């Protein structure tokens, strides 16, 4: 599964406080993942509260078409969100004992 991070701006769901929150949106190419799969369902994308309504209006489009339309509406330049700014260590660096 993909983490709950906005398709458009990269805002993580854990950054959304209060009663208004984003949600997962099923776009036209949505295909439910099988129960024995760890894959993320195709066409299922998270949108933050700010972009949710605009994204829900585009559910008849594929996620890539919707992203292009959302970028036309909102632009493409967003400041990095603190939760996404830190680059995680590679798994093998964590395994052998830390950053280098």
C-alpha positions in Angstrom: 0.0 0.0 0.0 1.0 3.6 -0.7 1.2 5.9 2.3 -1.6 8.4 2.6 0.2 11.3 0.9 -1.6 13.8 -1.3 -1.3 12.9 -5.0 -1.0 16.6 -5.9 0.9 18.4 -3.1 2.6 15.6 -1.1 0.9 16.5 2.2 0.8 13.5 4.5 -2.5 12.6 6.2 -0.8 12.7 9.6 -0.3 16.5 9.1 -4.0 17.1 8.7 -5.4 18.2 12.0 -9.0 18.9 13.0 -12.3 17.7 11.6 -11.4 18.2 8.0 -9.2 15.5 6.5 -8.4 14.2 3.1 -9.4 10.8 1.8 -8.7 8.1 -0.7 -10.3 8.6 -4.1 -11.1 5.8 -6.6 -10.4 7.0 -10.2 -11.7 5.5 -13.4 -9.0 2.8 -13.6 -9.5 1.6 -10.0 -8.9 -2.1 -9.6 -9.2 -3.6 -6.1 -6.1 -5.4 -5.0 -6.5 -9.1 -4.3 -6.5 -10.2 -0.7 -3.3 -12.1 -1.1 -1.4 -9.2 -2.6 0.6 -6.4 -0.9 0.2 -4.2 -3.9 -1.6 -0.9 -3.8 -4.9 -0.9 -5.7 -4.5 0.7 -9.2 -6.4 4.0 -9.5 -6.6 4.6 -5.7 -5.0 7.9 -4.7 -5.0 10.0 -1.5 -5.9 13.7 -1.7 -5.6 16.1 1.2 -8.5 18.1 2.5 -7.6 21.1 0.3 -7.6 19.1 -2.9 -10.2 16.4 -2.1 -13.3 18.1 -3.6 -11.5 18.9 -6.8 -10.2 15.4 -7.1 -13.6 13.8 -6.4 -15.0 15.8 -9.3 -12.6 14.0 -11.6 -13.4 10.4 -10.7 -14.4 9.7 -14.3 -10.8 10.2 -15.4 -7.8 8.1 -14.8 -5.5 9.1 -11.9 -2.9 10.4 -14.3 -5.5 12.5 -16.2 -6.9 13.8 -12.9 -3.4 14.7 -11.7 -2.8 16.7 -14.9 -6.1 18.5 -14.4 -5.4 19.2 -10.7 -2.0 20.6 -11.7 -3.7 22.9 -14.2 -6.1 24.1 -11.5 -3.7 24.4 -8.6 -0.3 24.6 -10.2 2.7 22.3 -9.8 4.9 24.0 -7.3 4.4 23.1 -3.7 6.7 23.7 -0.7 8.0 20.4 0.7 6.0 19.2 3.7 8.1 18.4 6.8 6.9 14.8 7.0 8.1 14.2 3.5 11.3 16.3 3.6 13.5 13.8 5.4 14.8 11.1 3.1 14.7 7.7 4.8 17.8 5.6 5.0 18.0 2.7 2.6 17.0 -0.6 4.2 20.5 -2.0 4.1 22.0 1.0 5.9 19.4 0.5 8.7 20.3 -3.2 8.7 24.0 -2.7 9.1 23.8 0.0 11.7 23.0 3.5 10.7 23.8 6.5 8.5 27.1 7.1 6.9 
